[in-house]
Amino acid sequence: MTTPPIPVGVRLPLAGPLSPPDFVTLCRAALDMGYSSFWVGDHIMLPESSSSVYPHTSSGRPGFQADTPWLDPLLQLTWLAGQLPEARFGTSVIIMTLRRASLLAKQLATMSWLTQRPLSLGVGTGWLREEYDAVGMPFEKRGTRVKADIAEIKQLLTSGHHTYRVRDADDELRDMDFTMLPTAPAPVEFLWGGFSPLAMRIVASSCDGWLPAKQSLEALEEQLGRLRTACDEVGRDFAELRLVAKPGTGPDPQSGAIEKDNLAGYAELGFHEAILEMPYDDGGVAAAIRTLDRVAARSWL
């Protein structure tokens, strides 16, 4: 087995036809083939009808229905880590602003303490207004809130301390220091998932890297120029960023499919890893393993 030009991770299928043991079987087969990591997506709940526009298809509709079985990403990855001590994990992506920053920090610190391994936290703000309404979080200005949320989470993960404004016995607001332990013993890197001008500023000012979705090699080259400019504007060293590419949904997307030449192209652009987005439902574990084998065979085997 040869080495791919850059490591290739796998965004796992959804729970659908796969049982818990099937996930372990699939991941072990992928590790044997040379895949580098495992990633999971996120939705808390889905409306049975929606007027929200999905940004990654020409139709404006997502490739999944309201009855799609999404697992909680951090619980799923913590469970998988217990079965696969040699594996590396990430989210692609977790909708960070659907959750209170302090609660997400507690979950991440617990996951880090239990697994004792790094986590690549792909993060974004999502697109589904109705989901925000259902969980009681504001949809508006989510992109501007996220920088403060990331700073809060990073502080809690590393120092275990943060100052919050609370009400005292006289119902007056005042600042109070809080402690959250344990902290995260392993690194948690934040990879922003968008590519808008605001997203570029968030990556440059607040994140550890970039995880753009469904972009051709030509589009990525242009976007990287914009990201370099955003880094220059805030005095950030572009070389510090970890760049992870997602060529597109499925093993054979219309642009940038994972194969040897394209992986070399991602490497030339400076990307450190690519993620194969498996179909949400690949027909069971045997079919999913065949898909992984087909992609690996044309890429590095």
Stockholm file with secondary structure:
# STOCKHOLM 1.0

chainA/1-301         MTTPPIPVGVRLPLAGPLSPPDFVTLCRAALDMGYSSFWVGDHIMLPESSSSVYPHTSSGRPGFQADTPWLDPLLQLTWLAGQLPEARFGTSVIIMTLRRASLLAKQLATMSWLTQRPLSLGVGTGWLREEYDAVGMPFEKRGTRVKADIAEIKQLLTSGHHTYRVRDADDELRDMDFTMLPTAPAPVEFLWGGFSPLAMRIVASSCDGWLPAKQSLEALEEQLGRLRTACDEVGRDFAELRLVAKPGTGPDPQSGAIEKDNLAGYAELGFHEAILEMPYDDGGVAAAIRTLDRVAARSWL
#=GR chainA/1-301 SS CCCCSSCEEEECCCSTTCCHHHHHHHHHHHHHHTCCCEEECCCSCCCSSCCCCCTTSTTSCCSSCTTCCCCCHHHHHHHHHHHCTTCCEEEEEEEGGGSCHHHHHHHHHHHHHHHCSCEEEEEECCSCHHHHHHHTCCCTTHHHHHHHHHHHHHHHHHTSEEEEEEECTTSCEEEEEEECCSCCSSCEEEEECCCSHHHHHHHHHHCSEECCBSCCHHHHHHHHHHHHHHHHHHTCCGGGCEEEEBCCBSSSCSSSCSSHHHHHHHHHHTCCEEEEECCSCCSSHHHHHHHHHHHHHHHTC
#=GC SS_cons         CCCCSSCEEEECCCSTTCCHHHHHHHHHHHHHHTCCCEEECCCSCCCSSCCCCCTTSTTSCCSSCTTCCCCCHHHHHHHHHHHCTTCCEEEEEEEGGGSCHHHHHHHHHHHHHHHCSCEEEEEECCSCHHHHHHHTCCCTTHHHHHHHHHHHHHHHHHTSEEEEEEECTTSCEEEEEEECCSCCSSCEEEEECCCSHHHHHHHHHHCSEECCBSCCHHHHHHHHHHHHHHHHHHTCCGGGCEEEEBCCBSSSCSSSCSSHHHHHHHHHHTCCEEEEECCSCCSSHHHHHHHHHHHHHHHTC
//
